[in-house]
Amino acid sequence: MEKLLWAFIIGGLICVIGQIMLDGFKLTPAHTTSTLVVVGAILGGFGLYEPLVEFAGAGATVPISSFGNSLVKGALKEFESTGPIGVLTGIFQITSGGISAAIIFGFIGALVFKPKG
């Protein structure tokens, strides 16, 4: 039960930060999303995101900042095994499922609904 509470609190705080960026700093959704991904990547690069995931569970893995952490984790893992080329391939190895799902469901959504633009 305690883990559930912390997941809710940490995930909520990440979302509150994103909402403050949107409403308080008047950033666009694209800027807010990109910033959260970059912050997650930086924290992951310094090894600070994994302890947060261990502490908060889904509260830290569900928000978009986790995507940045996954990019860096994949790049570092492949860099250790294959060298510099691993940075490029490792980014997509861990995150390819999420990227593919976003493309596929975005395409299906565009077929089902009338896109604007």
N, C-alpha and C positions, 0 to 999 in steps of 0.2 A: 504493500500500500504506500509505503514511503517513497519507493522508486517512482510510482505513478504520480505522486504529488510533485516530486522534483522534475519529472519530465514535463508536466503541465506548466510549472513555474518557469523553467528554462526556455521551453519552446515559446511560451507566452512573452517572455522578455525579448527574445529574438524578434518576434513579430511586432512587439511594441517599438523596438528600435527601428524596424522597417517603416512602421506607420509614422513615427516621428520624422523620419527622413522625407516621407511623402508630404505630410501636412506641415511640419515645422520648417523644413528647409526648402519646401516647394520643388523637390526633385521629381523628375518624371519616373514612372514605374521602371523604365529601362535602366535609368541611372541607379535607382535604389536596388534593383535586382543585381546589377553588375557589381555594385559596391559590396553587397552582402556576399557574393561569390568570391570576390577578391579578398575580403576580410577572412572568410573561411579558409581560403587558400594560404594566406599568410599565417594564420594560426596553425594550420596543418603543417606548414613548412617548418615552423619552430617547435612542433611537437606539442602544441597546447590544445589542439582540438580533440585529440583522442581521449585525454583525461576527462574532458567535458562530456564526450559520448559515453564513457564508462560510468560517469556520475548520473547523467540525465537520460540516458537511453534514447528513446524515440524523440524526446524533446530537443535533442541536438542533431539527430540524424534526419528528421523530416524536413526542417526548414532548408531554404535554398543555400544557406551558408555551408551546409554539409556537402553540396555539390563541389564547391571549391576545394574543400578538404579532400574529397575523393580524387579530384584531378591531380592534386599534388601527391597524394599517397601513391597513386598509380605511376606517376612519373618517377618518383624516387625509388620505388620498388624495381621498376624496369631499368632504371639507370644503374642500380647496383648489379643487376645480372647481365645486362647487355651493353652498358656504356652509354655514351651520349645519345645514340639513336633511340635508346629506350625511353628518353624523355618524351619524344614525339609519339611513340607507340603506346607507352604506358598510360598516357592521358586517356586514350580511347578504350583501353582494355577493360578498365574497371567501370567506366561510365557509359559504355556503348549501349547497354540495355536501356538506361534512362533516356539517352539521346534518341535511340531508335523508337522508343515508345512515344516520345514527344512528337517526332516527325509523323509517325503512323497515325496517332490519334488526332493530331492537327489536320492531317489530310482528310481523315474520315469526317471530322467536324466541318471542314470546308465543303465537303460533298453534301452533308446532311443539312447544314444551315446555309443561309445566304450571307457570304462574307461581305463586309463593307470595305471597299477599296480596291 
